[in-house]
């Protein structure tokens, strides 16, 4: 089974690359790859196996290990670089599933734009508040 998602991230920031499975897995073996050739992170029988991790990803990856029992093997990639853009795959060999995530890393647009007489600062503040709320909601759901 194959599925695909698109995720946007910003230079120098962190991003979560999603990989979930709704049923209980027989074991927690997961292989994250970048462009099908570079090892991003391996979990072998519930234990991190980083001996073959590509230098591009060393000290820049983490998970939510308390969520593995819930089928959440989403990867946190930190300090994004332009070279991180591309296709990542999350393979769950026990159930023969590959989840593909296309990451697009961009420069975050600046919040200082020309003043628009029709714009209202409360709108942009509200938008930022909603984004912050959604981010905190997503993170809190992973930490439960």
BAVO-931431 format. One record per residue: residue in three letters; residue number from 1; x, y, z of N, C-alpha, C in turn. Coordinates in Angstrom, 1 decimal. Example, Ala and Ser with C-alpha at 12.3 -4.5 7.8 and 13.67 -1.06 7.14 Angstrom:
res; n; n_east; n_north; n_up; ca_east; ca_north; ca_up; c_east; c_north; c_up
ala; 1; 13.2; -5.7; 7.8; 12.3; -4.5; 7.8; 13.2; -3.3; 7.8 $
ser; 2; 12.8; -2.2; 7.1; 13.7; -1.1; 7.1; 12.9; 0.0; 7.9 $
//
This chain:
res; n; n_east; n_north; n_up; ca_east; ca_north; ca_up; c_east; c_north; c_up
unk; 1; 0.8; -1.2; 0.0; 0.0; 0.0; 0.0; 0.9; 1.2; 0.0 $
unk; 2; 0.5; 2.2; -0.8; 1.3; 3.4; -0.9; 0.4; 4.7; -0.7 $
unk; 3; 0.9; 5.6; 0.0; 0.2; 6.9; 0.2; 1.1; 8.0; 0.1 $
unk; 4; 0.7; 9.2; -0.2; 1.5; 10.4; -0.4; 0.9; 11.7; 0.1 $
unk; 5; 1.8; 12.5; 0.8; 1.4; 13.8; 1.3; 2.4; 14.8; 0.8 $
unk; 6; 1.9; 16.1; 0.9; 2.8; 17.2; 0.6; 2.9; 18.1; 1.9 $
unk; 7; 4.1; 18.4; 2.3; 4.3; 19.2; 3.5; 5.2; 20.4; 3.1 $
unk; 8; 4.9; 21.6; 3.7; 5.7; 22.8; 3.5; 6.5; 23.1; 4.8 $
unk; 9; 7.8; 23.4; 4.6; 8.6; 23.9; 5.7; 9.3; 25.1; 5.4 $
unk; 10; 9.9; 25.7; 6.4; 10.6; 27.0; 6.2; 12.1; 26.9; 6.6 $
unk; 11; 13.0; 27.5; 5.9; 14.4; 27.5; 6.2; 14.7; 27.8; 7.7 $
unk; 12; 15.5; 26.9; 8.3; 15.9; 27.2; 9.7; 14.9; 26.7; 10.7 $
unk; 13; 13.7; 26.3; 10.3; 12.7; 25.9; 11.2; 12.6; 24.4; 11.3 $
unk; 14; 11.6; 23.9; 12.0; 11.4; 22.5; 12.2; 10.1; 22.1; 11.4 $
unk; 15; 10.0; 20.8; 11.1; 8.8; 20.4; 10.4; 8.5; 18.9; 10.9 $
unk; 16; 7.3; 18.6; 10.8; 6.9; 17.2; 11.1; 6.5; 16.5; 9.8 $
unk; 17; 7.2; 15.4; 9.5; 6.8; 14.6; 8.4; 5.9; 13.5; 8.9 $
unk; 18; 4.6; 13.5; 8.5; 3.7; 12.5; 9.0; 3.9; 11.1; 8.5 $
unk; 19; 3.7; 10.2; 9.4; 3.6; 8.7; 9.1; 2.9; 8.0; 10.2 $
unk; 20; 1.6; 7.7; 9.9; 0.8; 7.0; 10.9; 0.2; 5.7; 10.3 $
unk; 21; -0.1; 4.8; 11.2; -0.8; 3.6; 10.9; -1.9; 3.4; 11.9 $
unk; 22; -3.1; 3.1; 11.5; -4.2; 3.1; 12.5; -4.3; 1.8; 13.3 $
unk; 23; -3.7; 0.8; 12.9; -3.8; -0.5; 13.7; -2.5; -0.7; 14.5 $
unk; 24; -2.5; -1.6; 15.5; -1.3; -1.9; 16.2; -0.4; -2.7; 15.3 $
unk; 25; 0.8; -2.4; 15.3; 1.8; -3.1; 14.5; 2.4; -4.3; 15.3 $
unk; 26; 2.8; -5.3; 14.7; 3.4; -6.5; 15.3; 4.8; -6.1; 16.0 $
unk; 27; 5.5; -5.2; 15.3; 6.7; -4.7; 15.9; 6.9; -3.3; 15.4 $
unk; 28; 7.7; -2.5; 16.1; 8.0; -1.1; 15.7; 9.3; -1.1; 14.9 $
unk; 29; 9.1; -1.5; 13.6; 10.2; -1.4; 12.7; 9.8; -0.4; 11.6 $
unk; 30; 10.6; 0.7; 11.4; 10.2; 1.7; 10.5; 11.5; 2.2; 9.8 $
unk; 31; 11.5; 2.4; 8.5; 12.6; 2.9; 7.8; 12.2; 4.2; 7.1 $
unk; 32; 12.9; 5.3; 7.5; 12.7; 6.6; 6.8; 13.8; 6.8; 5.8 $
unk; 33; 13.5; 7.1; 4.6; 14.5; 7.4; 3.5; 14.2; 8.7; 2.9 $
unk; 34; 15.3; 9.3; 2.3; 15.2; 10.5; 1.5; 15.6; 10.2; 0.1 $
unk; 35; 14.7; 10.5; -0.8; 14.9; 10.2; -2.2; 15.2; 8.7; -2.5 $
unk; 36; 14.7; 7.8; -1.6; 14.9; 6.4; -1.7; 16.4; 5.9; -1.6 $
unk; 37; 17.3; 6.8; -1.3; 18.7; 6.4; -1.2; 19.4; 6.8; 0.1 $
unk; 38; 19.0; 7.8; 0.7; 19.7; 8.3; 1.9; 18.9; 7.8; 3.2 $
unk; 39; 19.6; 7.2; 4.1; 18.9; 6.8; 5.4; 18.8; 8.1; 6.3 $
unk; 40; 17.5; 8.3; 6.6; 17.2; 9.5; 7.4; 17.1; 9.0; 8.9 $
unk; 41; 16.4; 7.8; 9.1; 16.3; 7.3; 10.5; 15.7; 5.9; 10.4 $
unk; 42; 16.3; 5.0; 11.1; 15.7; 3.6; 11.2; 15.3; 3.3; 12.6 $
unk; 43; 14.2; 2.7; 12.8; 13.8; 2.1; 14.0; 13.7; 0.6; 13.8 $
unk; 44; 14.4; -0.2; 14.5; 14.4; -1.6; 14.3; 13.9; -2.3; 15.6 $
unk; 45; 12.8; -2.9; 15.5; 12.2; -3.6; 16.7; 12.1; -2.6; 17.9 $
unk; 46; 11.7; -1.4; 17.6; 11.4; -0.4; 18.7; 12.7; 0.3; 19.2 $
unk; 47; 13.8; 0.1; 18.5; 15.0; 0.7; 19.0; 15.6; 1.5; 17.8 $
unk; 48; 16.1; 2.8; 18.1; 16.8; 3.5; 17.1; 18.0; 2.8; 16.6 $
unk; 49; 18.2; 2.8; 15.3; 19.4; 2.2; 14.6; 19.9; 3.3; 13.7 $
unk; 50; 21.0; 4.0; 14.1; 21.5; 5.1; 13.4; 22.8; 4.9; 12.8 $
unk; 51; 23.3; 3.7; 12.7; 24.6; 3.4; 12.2; 24.8; 3.8; 10.7 $
unk; 52; 23.7; 3.8; 10.0; 23.8; 4.1; 8.5; 23.1; 5.4; 8.2 $
unk; 53; 22.8; 6.3; 9.3; 22.2; 7.5; 9.0; 23.0; 8.4; 8.2 $
unk; 54; 22.5; 9.0; 7.1; 23.2; 9.9; 6.3; 23.7; 11.2; 7.0 $
unk; 55; 24.9; 11.6; 6.8; 25.4; 12.8; 7.5; 24.5; 14.1; 7.4 $
unk; 56; 23.7; 14.2; 6.4; 22.8; 15.3; 6.2; 21.8; 15.4; 7.3 $
unk; 57; 21.5; 14.2; 8.0; 20.4; 14.2; 9.0; 20.9; 14.0; 10.4 $
unk; 58; 22.2; 13.8; 10.6; 22.7; 13.6; 12.0; 22.3; 14.7; 12.9 $
unk; 59; 21.8; 14.4; 14.1; 21.4; 15.4; 15.1; 20.3; 16.3; 14.7 $
unk; 60; 19.5; 15.9; 13.6; 18.4; 16.8; 13.2; 17.1; 16.0; 13.1 $
unk; 61; 17.1; 14.8; 13.7; 15.8; 14.0; 13.6; 15.4; 13.6; 15.0 $
unk; 62; 14.1; 13.5; 15.1; 13.6; 12.9; 16.4; 12.1; 12.5; 16.1 $
unk; 63; 11.6; 11.8; 17.1; 10.3; 11.2; 17.0; 9.5; 11.5; 18.3 $
unk; 64; 8.3; 10.8; 18.3; 7.4; 10.8; 19.5; 7.3; 9.4; 19.9 $
unk; 65; 8.4; 8.8; 20.6; 8.4; 7.4; 20.9; 7.2; 6.9; 21.8 $
unk; 66; 6.6; 7.8; 22.6; 5.5; 7.4; 23.3; 4.2; 7.2; 22.5 $
unk; 67; 4.3; 7.7; 21.2; 3.2; 7.6; 20.3; 3.3; 6.3; 19.4 $
unk; 68; 4.4; 5.6; 19.4; 4.6; 4.5; 18.6; 3.5; 3.5; 18.8 $
unk; 69; 3.1; 3.3; 20.0; 2.0; 2.3; 20.4; 0.7; 2.7; 19.7 $
unk; 70; 0.6; 4.0; 19.4; -0.6; 4.5; 18.7; -0.5; 4.5; 17.2 $
unk; 71; 0.7; 4.0; 16.7; 0.9; 4.0; 15.2; 1.4; 5.3; 14.7 $
unk; 72; 1.9; 6.2; 15.5; 2.5; 7.4; 15.0; 4.0; 7.4; 14.9 $
unk; 73; 4.5; 7.3; 13.7; 5.9; 7.3; 13.5; 6.4; 8.5; 12.7 $
unk; 74; 5.7; 9.6; 12.9; 6.0; 10.9; 12.3; 7.4; 11.3; 12.7 $
unk; 75; 8.1; 11.9; 11.8; 9.5; 12.3; 12.0; 9.6; 13.8; 12.2 $
unk; 76; 10.3; 14.3; 13.1; 10.6; 15.7; 13.3; 11.9; 16.0; 12.7 $
unk; 77; 12.0; 16.9; 11.7; 13.2; 17.3; 11.1; 13.5; 18.7; 11.5 $
unk; 78; 14.6; 19.0; 12.0; 14.9; 20.3; 12.6; 15.9; 21.1; 11.7 $
unk; 79; 16.0; 22.4; 11.9; 16.9; 23.3; 11.2; 16.9; 23.0; 9.7 $
unk; 80; 15.7; 23.2; 9.1; 15.6; 22.9; 7.7; 16.5; 23.7; 6.8 $
unk; 81; 17.0; 23.0; 5.8; 17.9; 23.5; 4.8; 17.2; 23.4; 3.4 $
unk; 82; 17.6; 24.2; 2.5; 17.0; 24.1; 1.1; 17.3; 22.7; 0.6 $
unk; 83; 18.4; 22.0; 0.9; 18.7; 20.7; 0.4; 17.8; 19.6; 1.0 $
unk; 84; 17.0; 20.0; 2.0; 16.1; 19.0; 2.6; 14.8; 18.8; 1.7 $
unk; 85; 14.6; 19.7; 0.8; 13.4; 19.6; -0.1; 13.5; 18.3; -0.9 $
unk; 86; 12.4; 17.6; -1.0; 12.4; 16.4; -1.8; 11.4; 15.4; -1.2 $
unk; 87; 11.5; 14.1; -1.7; 10.5; 13.1; -1.3; 11.2; 12.2; -0.2 $
unk; 88; 10.4; 12.0; 0.9; 10.8; 11.2; 2.0; 9.8; 10.0; 2.0 $
unk; 89; 10.3; 8.8; 2.4; 9.4; 7.7; 2.5; 9.6; 7.1; 3.9 $
unk; 90; 8.4; 6.7; 4.4; 8.3; 6.0; 5.7; 7.8; 4.6; 5.4 $
unk; 91; 8.7; 3.6; 5.6; 8.3; 2.2; 5.3; 8.0; 1.5; 6.5 $
unk; 92; 6.8; 0.8; 6.6; 6.4; 0.0; 7.7; 6.4; -1.5; 7.1 $
unk; 93; 7.5; -2.2; 7.2; 7.6; -3.5; 6.5; 6.7; -4.5; 7.1 $
unk; 94; 6.4; -4.4; 8.4; 5.5; -5.5; 9.0; 4.1; -5.5; 8.3 $
unk; 95; 3.7; -4.4; 7.8; 2.3; -4.3; 7.2; 2.4; -4.0; 5.7 $
unk; 96; 3.6; -3.9; 5.1; 3.9; -3.7; 3.7; 3.3; -2.3; 3.3 $
unk; 97; 3.6; -1.3; 4.0; 3.1; 0.1; 3.7; 4.2; 1.0; 3.5 $
unk; 98; 4.1; 1.8; 2.5; 5.1; 2.9; 2.3; 4.3; 4.2; 2.2 $
unk; 99; 4.6; 5.1; 3.1; 4.0; 6.5; 3.1; 5.0; 7.5; 2.6 $
unk; 100; 4.7; 8.2; 1.6; 5.6; 9.1; 0.9; 5.2; 10.6; 1.3 $
unk; 101; 6.2; 11.4; 1.6; 6.0; 12.8; 2.0; 6.9; 13.6; 1.2 $
unk; 102; 6.3; 14.5; 0.4; 7.1; 15.5; -0.4; 7.2; 16.8; 0.4 $
unk; 103; 8.5; 17.1; 0.8; 8.8; 18.3; 1.6; 9.3; 19.4; 0.7 $
unk; 104; 8.6; 20.5; 0.8; 9.1; 21.7; 0.1; 9.6; 22.7; 1.1 $
unk; 105; 10.9; 23.0; 1.1; 11.5; 24.0; 2.0; 11.6; 25.3; 1.3 $
unk; 106; 11.0; 26.4; 2.0; 11.0; 27.7; 1.4; 11.5; 28.7; 2.4 $
unk; 107; 11.8; 29.9; 1.9; 12.0; 31.0; 2.8; 10.7; 31.5; 3.3 $
unk; 108; 10.6; 31.7; 4.7; 9.4; 32.2; 5.3; 9.1; 33.6; 4.8 $
unk; 109; 7.9; 33.9; 4.3; 7.6; 35.3; 3.8; 7.7; 36.2; 5.0 $
unk; 110; 8.2; 37.4; 4.8; 8.3; 38.4; 5.9; 6.9; 38.9; 6.2 $
unk; 111; 6.8; 39.3; 7.4; 5.5; 39.8; 7.9; 5.3; 41.3; 7.5 $
unk; 112; 6.5; 41.9; 7.1; 6.4; 43.3; 6.8; 6.1; 43.5; 5.3 $
unk; 113; 4.9; 43.8; 5.0; 4.5; 44.1; 3.6; 4.0; 45.5; 3.5 $
unk; 114; 3.8; 46.0; 2.3; 3.3; 47.3; 2.1; 2.0; 47.5; 2.8 $
unk; 115; 1.8; 48.6; 3.4; 0.5; 48.9; 4.1; -0.6; 48.9; 3.1 $
unk; 116; -1.6; 48.1; 3.3; -2.8; 48.1; 2.5; -4.0; 48.7; 3.2 $
unk; 117; -4.5; 49.8; 2.7; -5.6; 50.5; 3.4; -6.8; 49.6; 3.8 $
unk; 118; -6.9; 48.5; 3.0; -8.0; 47.6; 3.3; -7.7; 46.5; 4.3 $
unk; 119; -6.4; 46.4; 4.6; -6.0; 45.4; 5.6; -6.1; 45.9; 7.0 $
unk; 120; -6.3; 45.0; 7.9; -6.5; 45.3; 9.3; -5.5; 44.5; 10.1 $
unk; 121; -4.7; 45.1; 11.0; -3.7; 44.4; 11.7; -4.3; 43.2; 12.5 $
unk; 122; -5.5; 43.4; 12.9; -6.1; 42.3; 13.8; -6.3; 41.1; 12.9 $
unk; 123; -6.5; 41.2; 11.6; -6.7; 40.0; 10.8; -5.4; 39.2; 10.8 $
unk; 124; -4.2; 39.9; 10.6; -3.0; 39.1; 10.5; -2.6; 38.6; 11.9 $
unk; 125; -2.9; 39.3; 13.0; -2.7; 38.8; 14.3; -3.6; 37.6; 14.5 $
unk; 126; -4.9; 37.7; 14.1; -5.8; 36.5; 14.2; -5.3; 35.3; 13.5 $
unk; 127; -4.7; 35.5; 12.3; -4.2; 34.4; 11.5; -3.0; 33.8; 12.2 $
unk; 128; -2.1; 34.6; 12.8; -1.0; 34.1; 13.6; -1.5; 33.3; 14.8 $
unk; 129; -2.5; 33.8; 15.4; -3.0; 33.2; 16.6; -3.6; 31.8; 16.2 $
unk; 130; -4.3; 31.7; 15.1; -4.9; 30.5; 14.7; -3.8; 29.5; 14.3 $
unk; 131; -2.7; 29.9; 13.6; -1.6; 29.0; 13.3; -0.9; 28.5; 14.6 $
unk; 132; -0.7; 29.4; 15.6; -0.1; 29.0; 16.8; -1.0; 28.0; 17.5 $
unk; 133; -2.3; 28.3; 17.6; -3.2; 27.4; 18.2; -3.2; 26.0; 17.5 $
unk; 134; -3.2; 25.9; 16.2; -3.2; 24.7; 15.5; -1.9; 24.0; 15.8 $
unk; 135; -0.8; 24.7; 15.8; 0.5; 24.1; 16.1; 0.5; 23.4; 17.5 $
unk; 136; 0.1; 24.2; 18.4; 0.0; 23.7; 19.8; -0.9; 22.5; 20.0 $
unk; 137; -2.1; 22.6; 19.2; -3.0; 21.5; 19.3; -2.4; 20.2; 18.7 $
unk; 138; -1.7; 20.3; 17.6; -1.1; 19.2; 17.0; 0.0; 18.6; 17.9 $
unk; 139; 0.9; 19.4; 18.4; 1.9; 19.0; 19.3; 1.3; 18.3; 20.5 $
unk; 140; 0.3; 18.9; 21.1; -0.3; 18.4; 22.4; -0.9; 17.0; 22.1 $
unk; 141; -1.4; 16.8; 20.9; -2.0; 15.5; 20.6; -1.0; 14.4; 20.4 $
unk; 142; 0.2; 14.8; 20.0; 1.3; 13.8; 19.9; 1.9; 13.5; 21.3 $
unk; 143; 1.8; 14.4; 22.2; 2.4; 14.2; 23.5; 1.5; 13.5; 24.5 $
unk; 144; 0.2; 13.3; 24.1; -0.7; 12.6; 25.1; -0.3; 11.2; 25.2 $
//
